[in-house]
Amino acid sequence: MTVFDSVDKNIKLDELKSQNIESKFSNDLLANATANNNNDKFDETKSKIIENVATTVDGISSKKTVDDPDDKKLLRKLDLHVIPGMTLLYLLNYLDRVNIGQAKLNGITTSLNLSSAQYNACLSVVYVTYVAFEVPSNLILKKLRPSRWIPLIMVTWGIVTTLTGLVNSYGSLLACRLLLGAPEAGLFPGATYYLSSWYKRRELSWRVSILFSAATLAGTFGGILAYGINHMNGLGGQEGWRWIFYTEGIVTVVVGVLAFFFINDFPSDRPKFLTESECNRVLVRLRTDAGPGGAEHFSWKQVVSAFLGWKLYIWSLNYLGILVPLLSLSLFLPTIVQHLGFVSYKAQLLTAPPYAFAFITTVTTAYFSDKYARRGIFILFWLLITMIGYLILIFVDNLGAKYFAVFLAAGGIPPCVATCIAFISGNTSPQTKRATSLAFMISVGNCGGIISGQIYLSQDAPRFILGHAINLGFCILAIICTSILMIGLGLENRRRDRLYGPSTNIVTTHTNTTVDMFGLGSAEDRRRWGYENMSEQEIRDLGDKHAAWRYIL
């Protein structure tokens, strides 16, 4: 039941107090609402109620929602309790998915007598189930608590990773890789959606980049770790590549069990690390930032709405163009470096520096992306840097230049991933629509995993010109899509400014400046927007389609 419907039905004070927005209204205002029946007074009463809704939410004055010096302290507390644990989980998630690339240098193809085509099939097949389970997993995460769902899928994929060390044929390896994709699918889209449920839109890129930097750290330490584990060759009668799966899988299971205790739920679930006032403050900040997209309830209408606009499909193609180069590098970088002229153990160690550089570029880009609230321009810049790297790999035959090109390619593409995720997260609302859109975009992007596992073929060694050229083509696709999004969203912002005036969620009352956190507006605003006959819930469900919404470019 909405505030507008409450007025229409002249409900009592205790019914109004039970509303989800948990706002406090005065007895005088309620008496006014129930006494007035003509349209003018009715609209005036609605506006007063909305202003009261905007003034106090969860017992906190909305005047604090504009600028509150305590927010820095609150953000530090959120960063301490939300980011490190999720980043650790994603590091293990990524490591368990791409460790087969290091296992190849340690002899898995020789031991299992795998042909080039069979090995590539094992690389690609994980993304079949990965793509299929991403959207369902995000919807389950929305329905269940993160502290239950995320540790459950983590323990599951840890067990599968451990069992991969026992395989003795192409068929059994293929089956393990196929099974691995299903539980792994839920972590990254779930984690990005989870972060978007804690932070404001302009705070998100930095946090998502910290999360994604776990992938670069996995690349940095994965080669060093594989080099060290290979020295366990023969221990317990097991080959060195098997110990990669045993060790990393068991670590994942242990951390997954511990995750039941250190993963926090959504802010609306009142996690224990926040005081009551801090939790209220988090909710108010999110509602203020979300504006008309502040609704948190699950809705199949929002799920369907995610697929009805053009933007989701362009974002998805954009992400596909970014993911193919990223995933192919993740799977084949050890092989590429080896064929530059280094022996296996040196190739494992030499994959670490490019990934360390990728970590620096990812977090640096995130900082400036959030500072200036821009997404597209940073994606375009790093795509151009990545393209330069691939052009050098294709046309230059000097060892030093090629290794430098590996730095450009490996360091240029990761910032695009994190920024693209922040791009769609900050421009999609309400929450269920955002969760669906994120999962769908990441699913389409991870179809690139199927492609990326097939583009570097053994017969193309040592230069792998075909694989580099395909990656170059996907970078061009991403540049085109990013440009379309920047132009399209910019034009839509200008159209809304022209029709409805500049966007603001600030409402001036007789004595105070308050924040209209739900995009309800005054009676005059609703007439200007054409929303005068819509209920509060219908207005809130508009999300990024609301006339007052403006896209971050």
N, C-alpha and C positions, 0 to 999 in steps of 0.2 A: 504494500500500500504506500502510495507516494504522498508528499506534502499536499499537492494540489488536490488529490482525491480525498485527502483528509478534510480539507476545507469544504469541498463540495458536499460531503456527507455529514458535515458539522459534528465531527467526532469529538470525544472528550479529551481532556488534558492528558490522562494517563495513556491513552492510545497514541497521542502524538509523541510522548516520551519514549515509546517503544520503537520508534523509527530507527532504521539502520544508521542514519546520520547522527543520532544521539544528541540532538541539539535541544537547548532549553529555551522555551518560549514563556513569556509573561502571561499571567492570567488575564490581564487587561486585553492583550492582543488577541487571545483566544476568544474572549467574550465578544470582541469586535468582529472576529471572523464569523462567529455563529449568528450574530445579530444582523449582519448586512447581507442583503440578498440581491440588490441591484448590481448590474454589471460593473459600473465604475468603481463602486466601493469594493466589490469583490476583487477586481484587479488590484486595487490599492492594497487590500488586505494580503493578497498573494505576494505582492512586492515586499511588504513589511516582513512577512514570514521568511521570504528568501533572504532578506537582509539579515534577519536574525539567525538564519541557518549559516550565513556566511560569517557572522560575527563570532559565533562560538561553536566549536566542534569538539566533541569529546572533552569538554570542560576547559579548552584552551582558547584564548582570544586569538582571532584570526589576524589581528594587527601584528602578531609575532611571526606570521607566516611570510611576510615580505622579506624582512632582513632580521635575522636573529643571530647575534654573536655566538650563542651557545651551539649553533649548528655545526661549527667547526669541531667542537669537542664531541658532538654526537656522531659526526661522520668518522672521526678517528676511532670511535668505539665500534661503529658498524664495520669499518675496514678491518679492525682487529679480529672481530668475531665471525664475519661473513666471508671475507676474501681468502684468507690463507687456507682454510680447510677445503673450500671448493677448488682452489688452484691446485692443491696437492692431488685431489681426486682426478682432475683433468690431466695432470701430468702422467699419472699412472694409466689413465684411459688411453691417452695418445701413445704412450710407450708400448703398451700391450698390443696396440693395433699395428704399429709399424716395426716392431722388433724383428719381424721376419726378414726385413732388409739386412739387418746385421747378421741374422742367422745364416743368410746366404754366404756371406764372407767366411763364416765359420764352418761351412761344409754341408748345409742341409740339402742342397740340390744333389751333391755327390752321394751323400748317405742314402737318400731316398730314390736316387736314380731319376731325378726329375728333368724333363726336357724344358727348354725355354718357354714353350707354350703352356706347359703344365704349371710351371712356377708362376707365370703371369696370371694364370687362371686363379691360383690360390691368392694372389694379391687382390684381384678384382672381386672375387665372390663375396668377401666380407661386406662389401657395400650393397649387395643385393638385399640382405636382411637389414642392414643398417638403415637404408633408405626406407624400407617398408615399415619399420617400427618407430621412426622418429616422431611423426605426428601423433599416433596413439599414445606413445610414452608421455608426451607433453600434456595431453589431455588427462591422462591418469595422474600425472604429477599435480595438475590443477585440482583434481578431485581428492587425491590423497595428500598426506603430509610429506614434504621433502625429506624429513628425518627418517621416514620409513622407506619410501620408494627408491631414493638414490642409493642408500647403503645396500638395499636388496639387489638392485641390478649390478652393483659393483662386486659384491660377493659372487654373483653368478658368472660375470665375465672373468673374474679372477680364477675361478675353478676351471673354466674352459681353457684359459691361457696355460694353466698348470698342466692340464691333460694334453695339450698340444705337444709337450715334451715327450709324450709316450708314443706318438704316431710312428708307424713303420712303413707307410705306403702313401702314394699320391692320394688315394681315395680317403684315407683317414685324415690326412692333413686338410684336404678340401672340405671335409665335413666339419672339422673343428673351426676352420675359418668362417664357414657359413653360419655356424652356431654363435660364433663370437660377435657377429654383427648385431644380433638382436638385442642383447643386454647393453652393449656399448652404445647403441643408438640413443639411449635416453639421457646420457650424461651431458653432452655439450649443449644441445638445444634446451634441455632442462635447466642447466646452470645459467645460461644467458637469460632465459626467462625469469629465473629466480632472482638474478641480480637486478633486472628491470623492475622487480617488485619491491626492491629496497631503496633504489636511488632515483633521483630526479633525472629527467632526460639529459640535461647538460652535464651531469655527473657520471653518465653511464659509460662513455667511451673509454675513459681511463680505467674503470674497473673491469670492463670486458677485456681490455687489452692486457691487464694483469693476469686475468684468467687465461687468455689465449697464449700469453707468454710462456705458460707451462709447456705448450707444444714446442716452442723453441728451446726451452730448457731440456725437454725430453730428447730433442735432437742433440743438444750439447753434451748431455751426460750419457745418452744412449750409446754413442760410439765408444766413449771411455769405458762405460760399464761393460759393454760387449767385449772389448779388448781384455778387460780384467777377468771376466767370467770364462773366456776362452782358455785361460790358464788352468781351469778346472777340468779340462779335457782328460778323460780317462778316470776321473774320480767316481768311485762307485760303479765302474764299468760303463759309464755314460759318456757320450760324446759332448764336446764343448757347447755345440748349438742347443742341445737339449737343456743344459743348465741355464741358458738364457730364459727359456720358458718356465722352468721350474722356479727359479729365483724370483723373477718378476711376477709370476702368477701368485706365488705364496704371499709375497709382500702385499699384493693387491687385496687378497682375501683378508689378511690381518687388518689392513687399514679400513677395509669395508666394514668389518665387524665394529671397529672403533668408531666409525662414522655414525653409527646408530646413536652415539652419545654426544658427538660434537657438531653435527649438522643441525642448524636451527631451522624452524619453520618460517612461514610468512609473517610479516609484521602483524597482520590481523589475528594471528594465532597467539599473540602475546608471549613471545619467547622470553625465557627466564633471565637472559643476560641484560635485558633492558628493564628499567624501572617503569612503573605505570605512566609517569609523566613523559619519559623518554619514548615509550611506545606510542603514546598519543601524538607526540611531536612528529614521529616518523610518518604516521598515518596522515596527519595534517599536511606535512610537506608534500607527500605523494598526491594527495587530493588537490592541493593547490596547483601543483605542476601539471597534473593530468587534466585539470579543468573539466570540460565536458566529458572526458573519458575516465572519470573517477570511479565508475561502477566496477565492483569486484566480483559480482555474482557470476556463476557459470551460466552460459546461455548458448543453446544450439543456434539461435538466430545470429549471434556474434560469430560463431564458427563458420556458418554459411556466408556471412557478410565478408569474411576475409578473402573469399575466392571470387567476389563479384567485381572487384576493381582491377584496372590494368596494372597498377603499381606493383602488386605482389609478383606478377609474372616477369616484369622487367627486373625487379630485385633478384628474383630467382635465377634468371639468365645471367645477371651480373655476378652473382655468387658462384654460379657454375664456371664462368670464365676465370674467376679467381682460384677456385678450388682445384681445377685440373692441374695447373702448374704447381700448386702447393703440395698436393697429394703425390704427384709423380716425383717431386723432389724428395719427399719424405720416404718414399719406398725405394728410390733408385739412387739417391745421393751417394751412398757408400760405393755403389757400382760405378757411377759416373766418375767419382774421385779416383777410384782404383784404376780406371781406364785412362786417366790422365797420365799414368805412368808410375803410380805408387803401388807397393806391395800391399797385401791385405791388411796387415796390422797397422801400417802407416795410414792407409785409407780410412780405417775406423777412427783413428785419432784425428785425422785432418778434416773429418766432418764436423768436429766440435767448434772450431773458430767461426765458420759461416753462421752457425746457429746462435752463437754468442752475439754476433753482430745483429742477427735478426731480433734477438731479445731487446737490444738497445733501440733499434729502429721502431719496434712495436710500442714500447712504453713511451718513447719520446714523441711519437706521432700522436698517441692517445692524449698526452698532456696538452699539446697545442690544439688538438681537435676539440677538446672540452673547453679550453681557455677561450677559443674564438668561436665556439659553437658552429663549426663547419665540418662537414664530412666528405662531400664529393670531391673537393679540390685535393684533399690528401690522398684519396684513392687514385685519382688521375696521376698525381705526381709519382707515386710509388709504382704504378703500373708502367709508366714510362721508363723508370729506372730498371725494372725487371726486364722489359723488352730489350734494353741496351745490353743487359747480361746475356740474354739468349742470342742476340745478334753476334756478340763476340764469340760465343761458343760455336756458332754455326760457321762463321767466316774466318776466324783467327786460329792459327795452329800453334801458337806459342804457349808453352806450359804455364808460365807465370801469368800471362794474360787470361788463360782459361780458368785458372784458380781464382783470379780476381773476379772474373765473370760469375763464378759460382757464388761469391760473396754478394754480388749485385742481385742475382736471382733469388738466392736463399734469404737475403735480408730485405728485399723489396716487396715480396708477396705477402708475408705475414701481417704487416700493418694494414694491408687492404682487407684482410679477413676480419680483423677486430673492428675496423672502422665501418665496414659494411654491415656488420651485426648491430652496431650502435645506430647506424643510419636507419635501418628498418625499425628497430626497437623504439627509437625516439619519435617515430613518425606514424606509429600504428597504435590505435586505441579503440575500444576499451581492452581490459586485460585478457579476456578470453580470445578476442580477435588477435591480440598481439602474440599470445602463446601459440595459436594456430598458424599465424603468418610466419613466425620465427621457425617453427618446426618444419613447415612446408618449404621455406626458402633453403634451410639447411639440408633438407631431404633432396631437393633438386640439385643443390651444390654437390652433395655427396654422391650423386650419380656420376659425378666426375671421377670418383674413385674407381668405378668400373672402367672408365676410359683410361685413366692414368696408369692402371695396371697393365695396359696393353701397348703403350706407345714407345717404350724403350725395349727393343728386341735385341737379342744377343747377336744376331747377324749384322746389326747396325753399329756394333762396337768397332773401334773405340770412340768415334766422334759422335754417334747418336744424332745425326743431323735431322732425321725424321722426327724424333721425339722432341727435340728443341724447337723445330718449326711448328709442330702442333701446339706446343705450349705458347709460342709467340702468337699464333692465331687466336687462342683463347684469351690472351691478354688484350688483343684488339677488340674482341667481343665485349669484354668487361669495360673497356674505355667507351665504347658506343653506348652501352646500357647506362653507365654512370652519367654520361652526358645527357641522355634522354631524361633520366630522373631529375637531374639538377634543373634542366630547362622546364620540364613539366611541373615540378613542385613549385618552382619559382613563379611560373605563370599562374598557378592556382592561388598562391599567396597574394599575388597582385590582383587577381580577380576578386577575391574575398575582401581585400582592402577597398577596392573600388565600389563594390556593392554594399558592404556592411560597415565600412570604416575600419581604422586600425584596430587590431585585436587588443583587448585588455580584460583581465578578470578583476579589475579594481572597481568597486562600486562605492560611490560617495553618498553617504546618508546625511541626516541633518547634523550630526555631531561627530561622526567617525568616518574614517576611510577603512573599508572592510574588503575582504577578498571573497569573491564569488567562486568557490572552489568547484562547483559542479556545473558551471556554465549555464545556470538557470536564467540569469539576468533579471532585469526589472521588467515590468509589464511593457514598457516602451521598447526595451531590447527585444523582447519576444515578438512583438508586433513587427519590428524592423527585420528580424530574422525569419518571420513567417511561422513561428513556433507557438502562437497564442493558443492554439487548440490542442497542444501536445501536453501530456503529463510529464511530471518530473523525470520518471524513469525513462520515458521515451527520449527526452532530451539528453539525458546522461548516456543512453545507449548509442547516440549518434557518434560519439568518440571523435575520430579524426575527420568525420564528415560535418562536424559542427561548424557553423559559420564563424565562430570565434577562434577556431583552431588554426594555427600557423605552422607550417612545416619547417624543420631545421634542414638547411641545405648543406 
